[in-house]
């Protein structure tokens, strides 16, 4: 019986994750595509998505050391991204806007002429 409840809760949490992302996704993507200055607006909605999904899934976070971050300085944060929970934790844990970086040829490496095609 517990296993059935776990499966139902997992499905609920995944559906909530993507439903919120679809609803709030427009408020995240459109401002960034219009202007780089739209980052503040977009990041606000990323945090709204993360808070609502975490609350709806019953997940509580406790962050330590946020007061050590000087908001007037720039930092490079490195994440290992080992869980889908990282998507919600990162914007809530860091009191600044976060931008993702990646290799320039990363999308090509996943295309049909990249290593997937080999």
Beta strands, then each sheet from edge to edge (+ up, - down):
end
